[in-house]
Amino acid sequence: MKRFKSSITSLLILVCAALAANTVSASDAKWDVQPSVKKSVAPANPNGIEGMAMAIVTISVDGSVASVAIDKSTDASLEQPVLEAIKQWRFNPAQLNGSPIECSIKVPFKFKG
C-alpha cells in the first residue's frame, strides 16, 4: 500500500509539474493567466502496467472540465482510467484581460508498473 501511495504521489507531482511548465506551447496560449489545478484525482492503473497517456482537457470558465479526450497513449487500457479521473478534476480557469475564459490544455500522465 505504501508503494502504491508513493506511485500516486509521484504521478500527481509529474502532472502538476507539467501544468506548471505550460503544457500548451506559448504560441498556442491565448490567455494572460494560465489555468492551474485546484483539485486532482489520480487515475487507476488496474493492470499495473508502465506507459503514458496524453489527455486534451477543455476547462470551462467556472474551472470544471467541459470535455476530455485522449490525444495519444502507449496502451489503450490506460485511456479509460485517465478519462474517468480527469472528469473529477477542478481548475482555476485561465484568464484573459482579467476575466475567466474557456481553454484547452494537454495533460500528460506517466504510469509506472
C-alpha positions as CSV (number, residue, x, y, z in Angstrom):
1,M,0.0,0.0,0.0
2,K,2.9,2.4,0.8
3,R,4.4,1.8,-2.6
4,F,1.0,2.5,-4.3
5,K,0.7,5.8,-2.4
6,S,4.2,6.9,-3.4
7,S,3.5,6.0,-7.0
8,I,0.3,8.0,-7.0
9,T,2.1,10.9,-5.3
10,S,4.8,10.7,-8.0
11,L,2.2,10.7,-10.7
12,L,0.5,13.8,-9.3
13,I,3.8,15.6,-9.0
14,L,4.5,14.9,-12.6
15,V,1.1,16.1,-13.7
16,C,1.3,19.3,-11.7
17,A,4.9,19.9,-12.9
18,A,3.7,19.5,-16.5
19,L,0.9,22.1,-16.0
20,A,3.3,24.5,-14.3
21,A,5.7,24.0,-17.2
22,N,3.0,25.2,-19.6
23,T,1.8,22.1,-21.3
24,V,0.4,24.2,-24.1
25,S,3.1,25.9,-26.1
26,A,3.3,29.7,-25.6
27,S,2.4,30.3,-29.3
28,D,-0.9,28.4,-28.7
29,A,-1.7,30.1,-25.4
30,K,-4.5,32.6,-25.7
31,W,-4.6,33.8,-22.1
32,D,-2.8,36.1,-19.7
33,V,-3.1,33.7,-16.8
34,Q,-2.8,30.0,-17.4
35,P,-5.1,27.5,-15.8
36,S,-3.9,25.7,-12.7
37,V,-5.1,22.6,-10.9
38,K,-7.3,23.2,-7.9
39,K,-8.3,19.5,-7.3
40,S,-6.9,16.4,-8.9
41,V,-7.7,12.7,-8.8
42,A,-5.1,10.2,-9.8
43,P,-6.1,7.6,-12.4
44,A,-6.1,4.0,-11.5
45,N,-3.7,1.6,-13.1
46,P,-5.6,-1.7,-12.6
47,N,-3.2,-3.7,-14.8
48,G,-0.1,-2.3,-13.1
49,I,1.5,-1.5,-16.5
50,E,4.0,1.1,-17.4
51,G,3.1,3.7,-20.0
52,M,1.9,7.1,-20.9
53,A,-1.4,8.8,-21.9
54,M,-1.8,12.4,-23.1
55,A,-5.2,13.9,-22.4
56,I,-6.7,17.1,-24.0
57,V,-8.8,18.8,-21.4
58,T,-11.2,21.7,-22.1
59,I,-11.6,23.8,-19.0
60,S,-14.8,25.9,-18.6
61,V,-15.0,29.4,-17.3
62,D,-16.0,28.0,-13.8
63,G,-13.0,25.7,-13.7
64,S,-14.9,22.5,-14.3
65,V,-13.9,20.0,-17.0
66,A,-16.1,20.7,-20.1
67,S,-14.6,17.8,-22.1
68,V,-11.7,15.5,-22.1
69,A,-10.3,13.2,-24.8
70,I,-7.2,11.1,-25.2
71,D,-4.7,12.5,-27.7
72,K,-2.4,9.5,-27.6
73,S,-1.4,6.7,-25.3
74,T,1.1,3.8,-25.2
75,D,-1.6,1.3,-24.1
76,A,-5.4,1.5,-24.7
77,S,-6.1,0.1,-21.2
78,L,-4.7,3.4,-19.7
79,E,-7.2,5.6,-21.5
80,Q,-10.4,5.0,-19.6
81,P,-8.9,5.5,-16.1
82,V,-7.4,8.8,-17.3
83,L,-10.7,10.0,-18.7
84,E,-12.6,9.0,-15.5
85,A,-10.0,10.7,-13.3
86,I,-9.8,13.9,-15.3
87,K,-13.6,14.4,-15.2
88,Q,-13.3,14.8,-11.5
89,W,-10.6,17.5,-11.6
90,R,-11.3,21.2,-10.9
91,F,-9.1,24.1,-12.1
92,N,-8.6,27.7,-11.5
93,P,-9.6,28.8,-15.1
94,A,-7.4,30.6,-17.5
95,Q,-7.9,34.4,-17.7
96,L,-7.7,36.9,-20.4
97,N,-7.9,40.6,-19.6
98,G,-8.9,39.7,-16.0
99,S,-11.8,37.5,-17.0
100,P,-12.0,33.7,-16.8
101,I,-12.1,32.0,-20.2
102,E,-12.6,28.5,-21.6
103,C,-9.4,26.9,-22.8
104,S,-7.9,23.6,-23.7
105,I,-4.7,22.1,-22.4
106,K,-2.8,18.9,-22.8
107,V,-2.1,16.9,-19.6
108,P,0.4,14.1,-19.7
109,F,0.2,11.0,-17.4
110,K,3.0,8.6,-16.8
111,F,2.3,5.3,-15.3
112,K,4.9,3.2,-13.5
113,G,4.5,-0.6,-13.4
